[in-house]
C-alpha cells in the first residue's frame, strides 16, 4: 500500500527533478539521524510527497546542503531538510511499523515481526511526541483489520477508514490548515487503498483472501479511481500552496498512476495475442 | 431476494461469519469474471453468489458492524466535514438541486422517503443512510436516494454504483440520469486533465538507487509493496 504517491520523472523539468531528489534525500537523512541507519530502508515516496506538500503550505525554513550517503557514496548530492522532513520521517516509521505488524498478522511472516520489533522503541517515542496522530493510526489499523475480517463488501467502508488514517498523518498541526489537510489526506488515502485493492484483486481471488473490490467488475475500476482522484484534486485546490505547485500536480495527475499503468501494461502483454 | 442465500453459498444458516466468508471466497475463486473472462455462465453464478453473500451480510450486520464503522467514520471525520462543501467535490455537483423539488411526478415515492429527505435536508447524511438501510424493498427510488445520501457522506463508490442501478432500473427517469451524470462528471474532467498530462511509462524507483535497494529488501521479506 505504500510508495504509490510518486512523481512521473519523464514529465519533470530538470529543476523539478532536482527538487524532488533533494526532498527525498532530505527525508532519508532525517530518517537516518532520528531513527538509525536501518530505518532508511523504510523510506518511500508517499512521505516525500508529504514533505513537499507541508513545506509548500507552511513555507518554513529549511537547511540545504550536499552530502555523500552510504547508498550512493560515489558522488555528492543536494538535499533539503526542514521540520517537515523530521515529521514525515517520524510518521514513516510509525506507518512502516504497522505495515510490518499487519504482514505478521495476515501472513505470519516472521521477518516482518522482527522488523516491527526493530522499530518498536522508536514508535513509542514518536507516540509520545505525536499522540493524536499515533492514536488515530492505531485505532484505524485495528478498525481496518476488523472490517477486513468481517469480509465487508462495500469498498467505501474500509477505504474511508484508511482515509481517516492518512488524514491524521497529513494534519501535522491543529491549526487553520488542519481541516483541509485532513480532508485532502483522507481523499488521497481512500484512493491509495482502493487502487491497491484493484491491483491485488486477481491475486486475492486466487489466494482466497479478502479484497474490498471483489463484487465490482474490474471493467469499472478506471471510472471509480478517476472519481476518487477528482475528489482528491478538488480538496488539494483548497490548500494555499506557495511553492512546488507543478511538482505536486505532476504527482496528483500523472505520477500517482505509475503502479496502475505498469500493471495495465503487464496485463496487456499477458492477455495479448 | 434469494429464498435460500445459505444454500447458494453452500453453508448452513448457523455458520459463523468466517465460515461464510471462506465459502464465499472459494466460490469467487471458481466463478469470478476476472478468472473466467468471457464466460457468461460463470458471471451469472458469480452475481448470484454476490447477491446471496450481501443478503446474508446485510441481514447479519445491518445496524451493527457495518453501521458501526460508518458511525465511527462520521465521528472521527466530523472536524473536517464541517468546513467541506456538502458533496466534497470542490464544487457542488448537484448545484441547483433541491431535495424537495422533484415535482408531482414522484409524490408517492417522496412520501415513502420523507424521513430520508428530511435527514438529507438537515445535513444528517449518516442518519439518512441508516434509515435507507432499514428499508426493505429496494426500487429505483431507493437507489436514487441512497446515491444522494452516500454522495453527501463521501461514500463515492457506493454513490456511483447506486446511481447507476437507479438509472438501470428506470432508464427513462431524467432525474436519475442527471444525478448519475453529476456524480460521473468530476471523474471525467479529472481523467481528461490527467491524460493531457501524460501517463507514466517508467517504473517506480528511478529517482534513487536507495529505492531499488529498498525494493530488494522488500523482496527478501516477500511482502508486496
Interface residues (C-beta under 8 A of the other chain):
Chain A: X2 X3 X6 X7 X8 X9 X10 X11 X20 X21 X24 X25 X28 X40 X41 X42 X43 X44 X45 X69 X71 X72 X99 X103 X107 X109 X111 X112 X115 X136 X143 X146 X147 X149 X150 X151 X152 X153 X154 X155 X156 X157 X159 X160 X161 X164 X167 X178 X179 X180 X182 X183 X186 X187 X190 X194 X200 X201 X202 X203 X205 X206 X208 X209 X210 X214 X215 X216 X217 X218 X222 X223 X224 X226 X227 X228 X229 X230 X231 X233 X234 X235 X237 X238 X249 X250 X253 X254 X255 X257 X258 X259 X261 X262
Chain B: X17 X18 X20 X21 X22 X24 X25 X26 X28 X29 X32 X33 X34 X35 X50 X53 X54 X57 X61 X65 X66 X69 X70 X72 X73 X76 X77 X79 X80 X81 X82 X83 X84 X88 X89 X90 X91 X150 X154 X155 X156 X157 X158 X160 X161 X183 X184 X186 X187 X188 X189 X190 X191 X193 X194 X197 X198 X199 X200 X201 X202 X203 X204 X206 X207 X208 X209 X210 X211 X213 X214 X217 X220 X221 X222 X223 X224 X225
